[in-house]
Amino acid sequence: MLDIIKKLFMTVEYLISQNKKGRQLVFDLDNTIYEERQFLFKVYKEISKKAINNEPDIIYKFLKKNFIEEGRKDLFNKLKKKFPSESFTIENCLSIMKNFKCNSCINTFPWFKKFLSQIKDDFIIKIITNGTFEQQQNKIKSINFNWPKELIEVIYASSIESKPGVLSFYKLKGVENFISPIYIGDSLEDKQFSKNLNIEFYDAKKLYK
């Protein structure tokens, strides 16, 4: 545990020091700033209550268990096969997922909270995220940043060009004046995005695993 805390402290200090040198920090969203399953499990709970006429606790446990063991691929198809019902449609599930939001009910990773507690209160959080516009926007509304919303700049890459395509990066305000930016993300897609831009990549998984 002490090694994890030490690693967390050193990494946060590194990111803060880079920002103080005038470097711009740009973040991915899902599984970088927060754990996406927090959001998804709340969505699944909503689906279990609204999308199918059955025992909601059983439905929720099924969705959660299958997500943990097999991921989200074909999850709603598996649900429909397991609990056939005329009142249930995959479209219902997708609609709930697309429109679900809960104001500030999702917490960020501890490292990001620590990061925010140590930077200046005029720091602009720059985020570039893939995913459908509506759902990613609802995620942003659901996350408790504990930070002024006017200081959060979000670029929804899929509305421009999905990562690892680079066009979304150039939509950031003041990008022409960036000094050696760093992109903090968690996926191979994020790493390739940084490589395509020829900028430094920092693997967020080092911060929380």
KARATA-V615444 format. One record per pair of residues at least 12 apart in sequence whose ideal C-beta (glycine too) atoms are under 10 Angstrom apart, sorted by the first residue. I is the first residue (numbers start at 1). J is the second residue. If there is no record, write none. Layout:
# KARATA-V615444
I_J ; I_J
This chain:
# KARATA-V615444
4_110 ; 4_208 ; 4_209 ; 5_110 ; 7_111 ; 7_206 ; 7_207 ; 7_208 ; 7_209 ; 8_109 ; 8_110 ; 8_111 ; 8_114 ; 8_115 ; 8_206 ; 8_207 ; 8_208 ; 9_111 ; 9_114 ; 11_111 ; 11_114 ; 11_115 ; 11_184 ; 11_202 ; 11_204 ; 11_206 ; 11_207 ; 11_208 ; 12_110 ; 12_111 ; 12_112 ; 12_113 ; 12_114 ; 12_115 ; 12_116 ; 12_117 ; 12_118 ; 12_119 ; 12_207 ; 13_114 ; 13_115 ; 13_118 ; 14_182 ; 14_202 ; 15_27 ; 15_111 ; 15_112 ; 15_114 ; 15_115 ; 15_118 ; 15_119 ; 15_182 ; 15_184 ; 15_202 ; 15_207 ; 16_114 ; 16_115 ; 16_118 ; 16_119 ; 16_120 ; 16_123 ; 18_180 ; 18_181 ; 18_182 ; 18_200 ; 18_202 ; 19_115 ; 19_118 ; 19_119 ; 19_120 ; 19_123 ; 19_182 ; 20_119 ; 20_120 ; 21_179 ; 21_180 ; 22_177 ; 22_178 ; 22_179 ; 22_180 ; 23_178 ; 23_179 ; 23_180 ; 23_181 ; 23_182 ; 23_199 ; 23_200 ; 24_124 ; 24_126 ; 24_172 ; 24_174 ; 24_175 ; 24_177 ; 24_178 ; 24_179 ; 24_180 ; 24_181 ; 24_182 ; 24_183 ; 24_199 ; 25_115 ; 25_119 ; 25_123 ; 25_124 ; 25_125 ; 25_126 ; 25_181 ; 25_182 ; 25_183 ; 25_184 ; 25_202 ; 26_125 ; 26_126 ; 26_127 ; 26_128 ; 26_153 ; 26_155 ; 26_169 ; 26_172 ; 26_175 ; 26_178 ; 26_181 ; 26_182 ; 26_183 ; 26_184 ; 26_185 ; 26_193 ; 26_194 ; 26_197 ; 26_199 ; 27_112 ; 27_115 ; 27_125 ; 27_126 ; 27_127 ; 27_128 ; 27_129 ; 27_154 ; 27_182 ; 27_183 ; 27_184 ; 27_185 ; 27_186 ; 27_190 ; 27_202 ; 27_204 ; 28_127 ; 28_128 ; 28_129 ; 28_130 ; 28_157 ; 28_163 ; 28_183 ; 28_184 ; 28_185 ; 28_186 ; 28_187 ; 28_189 ; 28_190 ; 28_193 ; 28_204 ; 29_127 ; 29_128 ; 29_129 ; 29_130 ; 29_131 ; 29_136 ; 29_139 ; 29_140 ; 29_143 ; 29_154 ; 29_156 ; 29_185 ; 29_186 ; 30_129 ; 30_130 ; 30_131 ; 30_136 ; 30_139 ; 30_185 ; 30_186 ; 30_187 ; 31_109 ; 31_185 ; 31_186 ; 31_187 ; 31_190 ; 31_204 ; 31_205 ; 31_208 ; 32_108 ; 32_109 ; 32_112 ; 32_127 ; 32_129 ; 32_183 ; 32_184 ; 32_185 ; 32_186 ; 32_187 ; 32_190 ; 32_202 ; 32_203 ; 32_204 ; 32_205 ; 32_207 ; 32_208 ; 33_106 ; 33_108 ; 33_109 ; 33_111 ; 33_112 ; 33_113 ; 33_115 ; 33_125 ; 33_127 ; 33_129 ; 33_139 ; 33_140 ; 33_143 ; 33_145 ; 33_184 ; 33_186 ; 33_204 ; 34_106 ; 34_107 ; 34_108 ; 34_109 ; 34_112 ; 34_139 ; 34_142 ; 34_143 ; 34_144 ; 34_145 ; 34_208 ; 35_106 ; 35_107 ; 35_108 ; 35_109 ; 35_208 ; 36_72 ; 36_106 ; 36_131 ; 36_139 ; 36_186 ; 37_64 ; 37_67 ; 37_68 ; 37_72 ; 38_105 ; 38_106 ; 38_107 ; 38_108 ; 38_139 ; 38_142 ; 38_143 ; 39_97 ; 39_100 ; 39_101 ; 39_102 ; 39_105 ; 39_106 ; 39_135 ; 39_138 ; 39_139 ; 39_142 ; 39_143 ; 40_63 ; 40_64 ; 40_67 ; 40_72 ; 40_75 ; 40_97 ; 40_100 ; 40_139 ; 41_60 ; 41_63 ; 41_64 ; 41_67 ; 41_68 ; 42_100 ; 42_101 ; 42_102 ; 42_105 ; 42_106 ; 42_142 ; 43_63 ; 43_93 ; 43_96 ; 43_97 ; 43_98 ; 43_99 ; 43_100 ; 43_101 ; 43_102 ; 43_135 ; 43_138 ; 43_139 ; 43_142 ; 44_59 ; 44_60 ; 44_61 ; 44_62 ; 44_63 ; 44_64 ; 44_66 ; 44_67 ; 44_72 ; 44_75 ; 44_79 ; 44_93 ; 44_96 ; 44_97 ; 44_100 ; 45_57 ; 45_59 ; 45_60 ; 45_63 ; 45_64 ; 45_100 ; 46_60 ; 46_93 ; 46_96 ; 46_97 ; 46_99 ; 46_100 ; 46_102 ; 47_59 ; 47_60 ; 47_63 ; 47_75 ; 47_76 ; 47_79 ; 47_88 ; 47_92 ; 47_93 ; 47_94 ; 47_95 ; 47_96 ; 47_97 ; 47_100 ; 48_60 ; 48_61 ; 48_62 ; 48_63 ; 48_64 ; 48_79 ; 48_93 ; 48_96 ; 49_96 ; 50_92 ; 50_93 ; 50_95 ; 50_96 ; 51_76 ; 51_79 ; 51_80 ; 51_85 ; 51_87 ; 51_88 ; 51_89 ; 51_90 ; 51_91 ; 51_92 ; 51_93 ; 51_94 ; 51_95 ; 51_96 ; 51_97 ; 52_79 ; 52_80 ; 52_83 ; 52_84 ; 52_85 ; 52_87 ; 52_88 ; 52_89 ; 52_92 ; 52_93 ; 53_83 ; 53_85 ; 53_86 ; 53_87 ; 53_88 ; 54_82 ; 54_83 ; 54_85 ; 54_87 ; 54_88 ; 55_83 ; 58_82 ; 58_83 ; 59_79 ; 59_82 ; 59_83 ; 59_88 ; 62_75 ; 62_78 ; 62_79 ; 62_82 ; 62_83 ; 63_75 ; 63_76 ; 63_78 ; 63_79 ; 63_82 ; 63_93 ; 66_78 ; 66_79 ; 66_82 ; 72_97 ; 74_90 ; 75_90 ; 75_93 ; 76_88 ; 76_89 ; 76_90 ; 76_91 ; 76_92 ; 76_93 ; 76_94 ; 76_97 ; 77_90 ; 77_93 ; 79_93 ; 80_93 ; 94_132 ; 94_135 ; 97_132 ; 97_134 ; 97_135 ; 97_138 ; 98_132 ; 98_133 ; 98_134 ; 98_135 ; 98_138 ; 99_134 ; 99_135 ; 99_138 ; 100_134 ; 100_135 ; 100_138 ; 100_139 ; 100_142 ; 101_134 ; 101_135 ; 101_137 ; 101_138 ; 101_139 ; 101_140 ; 101_141 ; 101_142 ; 102_138 ; 102_141 ; 102_142 ; 102_143 ; 103_141 ; 103_142 ; 103_143 ; 103_144 ; 104_141 ; 104_142 ; 104_143 ; 104_144 ; 104_145 ; 104_146 ; 105_141 ; 105_142 ; 105_143 ; 105_144 ; 106_139 ; 106_140 ; 106_141 ; 106_142 ; 106_143 ; 106_144 ; 106_145 ; 107_143 ; 107_144 ; 107_145 ; 107_146 ; 108_143 ; 108_144 ; 108_145 ; 108_146 ; 108_147 ; 109_204 ; 109_207 ; 109_208 ; 110_207 ; 110_208 ; 111_204 ; 111_206 ; 111_207 ; 111_208 ; 112_125 ; 112_143 ; 112_145 ; 112_147 ; 112_184 ; 112_204 ; 112_207 ; 112_208 ; 113_144 ; 113_145 ; 113_146 ; 114_207 ; 115_184 ; 115_207 ; 116_145 ; 116_146 ; 116_147 ; 117_146 ; 119_147 ; 121_147 ; 121_148 ; 121_151 ; 122_148 ; 122_151 ; 123_147 ; 123_148 ; 123_151 ; 124_147 ; 124_148 ; 124_150 ; 124_151 ; 124_152 ; 124_153 ; 124_172 ; 124_173 ; 124_174 ; 125_145 ; 125_147 ; 125_148 ; 125_149 ; 125_151 ; 125_152 ; 125_153 ; 125_154 ; 126_152 ; 126_153 ; 126_154 ; 126_155 ; 126_169 ; 126_172 ; 126_173 ; 126_174 ; 126_175 ; 126_178 ; 126_181 ; 126_183 ; 127_140 ; 127_152 ; 127_153 ; 127_154 ; 127_155 ; 127_156 ; 127_157 ; 127_172 ; 127_184 ; 128_153 ; 128_154 ; 128_155 ; 128_156 ; 128_157 ; 128_160 ; 128_163 ; 128_166 ; 128_168 ; 128_169 ; 128_171 ; 128_172 ; 128_183 ; 128_185 ; 128_190 ; 128_193 ; 129_154 ; 129_155 ; 129_156 ; 129_157 ; 129_158 ; 129_163 ; 129_168 ; 129_185 ; 129_190 ; 130_156 ; 130_157 ; 130_158 ; 130_161 ; 130_162 ; 130_163 ; 130_164 ; 130_165 ; 130_168 ; 130_187 ; 130_189 ; 130_190 ; 130_193 ; 131_156 ; 131_157 ; 131_158 ; 131_162 ; 132_156 ; 132_158 ; 132_159 ; 133_156 ; 133_157 ; 133_158 ; 133_159 ; 134_156 ; 135_156 ; 135_158 ; 136_154 ; 136_156 ; 136_157 ; 136_158 ; 136_159 ; 137_154 ; 137_156 ; 139_154 ; 140_152 ; 140_154 ; 140_156 ; 153_171 ; 153_172 ; 153_173 ; 153_174 ; 155_167 ; 155_168 ; 155_169 ; 155_170 ; 155_171 ; 155_172 ; 155_173 ; 156_168 ; 156_171 ; 157_169 ; 157_171 ; 157_193 ; 159_171 ; 162_189 ; 162_193 ; 163_183 ; 163_185 ; 163_187 ; 163_189 ; 163_190 ; 163_192 ; 163_193 ; 163_194 ; 163_196 ; 163_197 ; 164_187 ; 164_188 ; 164_189 ; 164_190 ; 164_191 ; 164_192 ; 164_193 ; 164_194 ; 164_195 ; 164_196 ; 164_197 ; 165_192 ; 165_193 ; 165_196 ; 166_192 ; 166_193 ; 166_194 ; 166_195 ; 166_196 ; 166_197 ; 166_198 ; 166_199 ; 168_193 ; 169_181 ; 169_183 ; 169_193 ; 169_194 ; 169_196 ; 169_197 ; 169_199 ; 170_197 ; 178_199 ; 180_199 ; 180_200 ; 181_194 ; 181_197 ; 181_199 ; 181_200 ; 182_194 ; 182_199 ; 182_200 ; 182_201 ; 182_202 ; 183_195 ; 183_197 ; 183_199 ; 183_200 ; 183_201 ; 183_202 ; 183_204 ; 184_200 ; 184_201 ; 184_202 ; 184_203 ; 184_204 ; 184_206 ; 184_207 ; 185_201 ; 185_202 ; 185_203 ; 185_204 ; 185_205 ; 186_203 ; 186_204 ; 186_205 ; 186_206 ; 186_207 ; 186_208 ; 186_209 ; 187_203 ; 187_204 ; 187_205 ; 190_202 ; 190_203 ; 190_204 ; 191_203
